[in-house]
Amino acid sequence: GHMSGVLHEWASTGRHAGPAFACAHPRPRASPFRRLAPRRGAAVVAMGTGLFARSPASDASWNPAQDLALATNYDLYMRPGDVEYNTTIEREVYDHVVGKAANKLVTQREYGLDEDRGAPLVGFIADLADASGDPSASGADVLLALVPHLVADGFQIAVHVSPGDERLEASVRALAATHPGRAAGAVGVVPENDATQNHRIDDDDAARRRVLAGADLCAVLGRGPDVADARAVACRYGAVPVSEKTGWGLSRWNMPWIRKVFFGKKKSFEYDARVDAAVGARAAFAEAARVWFGDEDEWAKIVAGVMDDERR
């Protein structure tokens, strides 16, 4: 087989991951192929809820190792630099760092963003026509309030939404003009009739999966019924969730050692549901940025941890 042009281009630059990253792969598999070493690109964040016409938790297509919508397929359980040929999909599959880096470059090009490997790329995926009839349930209003702050902090933003609210759609389309090269948005096509409805759903699902494939973070900002699915599919694609705190309260305590003893490694970035969502989400992004820019090995362990948990 042969690598795509994007993957060749990505592999031509960058630096090798250290031994700590190899330790973050919990069950490595041997391979006779060692064509690429993992390179780290910029952080990618995907946000969304109110998304799923079909539950992705039970849908085999929502799997980065087999997803034909992706430019490059990847799997957690591969040693850094290994490549394996999957006879089922007739494609090569790479380790998740190489795969996510290649898909990130594709996302930047698809949305017309600067090909800036050092900039964290924030993605947002949402269905504005939420079943509850409340477009704000998607979290798009929170995202749009955050965009100027995220751009100022050095992030890029790529947005994909399905239609459902003309005001929010116009704001999404205006992102590219307001923040050229740093933010852009796309709105799905409204089906002309019932015959095209299934095609629209399939196209939207593929676009969402491409965003998640390049994503390092998934901010689940919505308040709809699909929050659990959004978190699960983000983890499956290696995007660490950013969302409201859940559970029975220990995570609310300002005592990190309690979280470590009782819950193990950090696997998400959370904000308190009692505060304003935009304020809380911005603080959670700041915490994620500190880990991303400050401790590469810790970030690699977090990403491997969320993928491993979702696969168990």
N, C-alpha and C positions, 0 to 999 in steps of 0.2 A: 504494500500500500504506500501511499505518499501523504505527506502532511499538506494541509492547506497553505495557501500563500500567507495568510494572516499568521498562522502558527510558525512558519519559517521566519517571518519578519520579527515576530516576538522573540523567538529563540536566538536571534542574532545579537541581542543586547541583553543587559541585565547582569545580575550576579547570582552565584550559587547559594542555595539555602544551606545553613549550617547543620551540624549533627543534631541539634535540638529539634529541628523540623522533622528529621527522620524518626525521632522518638515519638512524635505526635501522631504517627501512623500506627494505629493499634494492631492491625493484623496485616502486615506486608506480604505481598506475593512476589515470588521471584519471576523474572522474565528474561528471555534471551536478548531483548531489545533495550538498548540504552542510548536513545538518540537525543534526548533532551534532558537538561537539568532544570529543576523548578526555578522560576524567577518570580519575584514579587512585584506586582504592579500597585496601582493606587487602590485605596479602599473603595468599594462600591456598596451603596446602600439601596436596598429596595424596600418600598413601603407599600402596604395595601391591605385591604379587606373588602368584603362585599364582592368577591371575585368569581366565585366558582359555580358554574352551571352544573358541573358534576364534581363530586368529592374527589380531590386529588389524592387523598390518603389511600383510596382504593383504586386509583387509576394508574396503571403501569406506565403510561406515557410520561407521567411526572417523575421521571428518573433520569438524572443527568448522564448516567452511563449508557442509556438506550434512547435518549430523546433525539429524534431525527430533526427537530426544529433548531438544534444548536449547531453552531459552526464547528465546535470541537467537543467531543464527548469526554467525560472524565469520571473517575471513581476514587473514593477515599482509600480503598484497600489496595493501593498500589505503592510500591516503593518510589521515592522521588526519582524522576527521570525514566521510569519504565514505561513501555508502550505495549499494549496487548491488542490483538485483532479479535474483534467480536464477530463471530460468524453469523450470528442472528441478524444483526443490523448491517453487516458487511462494512464496518468502519473500525478505525483504530481508536482505542480508548487510552487516555493519558491520566497521569496523577492529577489530583484536584487543583493543585496550585498552577500548574501549566494550563490546565483546561480553563480555569476561571480567568486567568490572565488573557488568554486568547479570546475568550468570549467578551471580556471587557473592552478590548480594542474594537471588536465588531459592534458593540453597543455604542461606543463613542462615534463611530463612523455612521451608523444607522441614524443617530439623532443629530448629526452635524455638530458634535462637540469637538473642542480641541483635543488632539490626541496627546493628552498630558498624563503620562504614566504616574506622576507624582501627586496628582490631585485625587482626593477621595470622590468617587462618583456616587451620587445619591440617586437611586431609582424609586419611582412610585408607580404602583399598579393598582387600579381600582375600577369598579363598575359604578358609575354615577347613577344608574337606574337601579338603585338598591330595592330589594323586595319590600322593605318597610315603607317605601315612598318618601323617605327622608334622605336627600342627597348628602347631607352632612354626615350620615352614618358611614360613608366611605372614608372619611378622614381627609378628603381632598381640601377642605377648607383650612384644616390645620397645616397641611403641607404648604399651601400657597402663602400662608402667613409666615412660614419658616424660610421660604426660598431666599429672600434678601439677606437674612442672617447667615444662612448656609453658604451662599456665594461669597459674602464678606469674609467668612472663615476659611475660604479656600476650597470649598466643595464644588463639584459639578452636579447637575441634576438632570436626570432623564425621566420623563413622565409618560406613562401609557394609561389612558383611561377609556372605558367604554362610554358611549353617549348616554345622557340622561338629564343633564342640567345645563341649559344654554349659557348661563352666567359663568359657571365653572369651566365649561368647555372653552369659552372665549379667553378666560384667564390662562388656561393651559396652552392654547395656541399662541398667546402673546409672549410666552416665556423667552422664545428665541430672540425676539426683537428687543426685549428689555435687558436680557443678559446674554449677549451674543458670545457663542463659544463656551459658555459656562452653564447654560440651562436651556432645555428644549422640551417640547411636549408633542404628543401625538394623540388624536382622538380616533377611536375605532369607527368603522363605517356603519351607518344605520341600514339594516336590511330592507330591500325594496319590497319583499314579500316573504311568505313563510318558507318558500323553497330555498331562499338564500340564508335563512336564519342559522341553520346548522353550520354552514360555511363560515359565517361571521363568528360564531362561537369558537370554532376550531382555529380561525386566524387570530382571534384575541388571545386564546389560550397559548398559542405558539409565541406570540409577542411577549406575553407575560413571562413565559419560561425563559426566553432569551434574556430578559432583564435579570431574572433571578440567577441565571447561570453565571453572569459576571459579577453578581452582588456579593459583598462581604457583610453587609448588614441589611436586615429587613425591618423597617419600622412599621409596626402594625398600629396605625393611628385611628382606625375606625372603631365604631361602636356597634357594628352589626353582628349577626349570628355566625359569620364565617371567620371570626378571629382565630379560633383553634386551628382551622384548616390553613389559614394564612401563615401561622407560626410553624405548623408542621412542614408545609411545602418549602418554606424558607430554609428550614434546617436541612431538608433533604438536598437542597441545592447548595448548601454551605454558606447561607446568609444568616448571620447571627441576628436573632430577633431584637427589636427595640419596641417595647410596648408598656402598657400599664402593668403595675405589679399585681400578681395573683397569688393565691395560696393563703395560708393561715397566719400571716403576720410577722414571722420572724424576720423576713426580708425588709420590713419597715424599720427595724431597729438599726441604729447607727453603730453596729457591732459586726464588722466583717468577719471576725474569727468565728462567730456563731454560724454565719452562712457557710463558711468553709467546712466546719466540723459536721454540720447536719446535712448540707446539700452538696458538698464536694466542690468541683471546679465551677468557676463562673461560666455560665452558658447563655447569658442574655444581658441586655442593658435595659433597665426598667425605670419607670418614673411613677410617682405616687398618683393614684387616680383622683385624690382629693385636691390636687393643684390644677391650674389651668393646663390643658393638654399641650398647647404650644410652648409654654414655659417649661413644663416637665420634659417634653421631647427634646427641646434644645439642650437642656442640662444632660440628658442621656447621651445625645450626640457628642457633647463635649467630653464626657467620660470615655466613650468609645474611641474618640480621636486621641485621647491621652494614651490609651493602650496601643492603638495602631501605630502612632508615631514614636512612642516611647519604648515599646517592648515587642519586638518582632516575634521572638520565640513564644511569648505568652499569647500573642494574637493567633499564631499558627495552632497552638494547642486548643484555643477556644473554638476555632473553625472546625478542627478535626473532631472536637468533642460534640458539637451540635450535629454534625453529620453522622457520627457514630451512634448517638442516642436515637436518632430517627430511624436508623437502619435496624436496630435491635428488635 
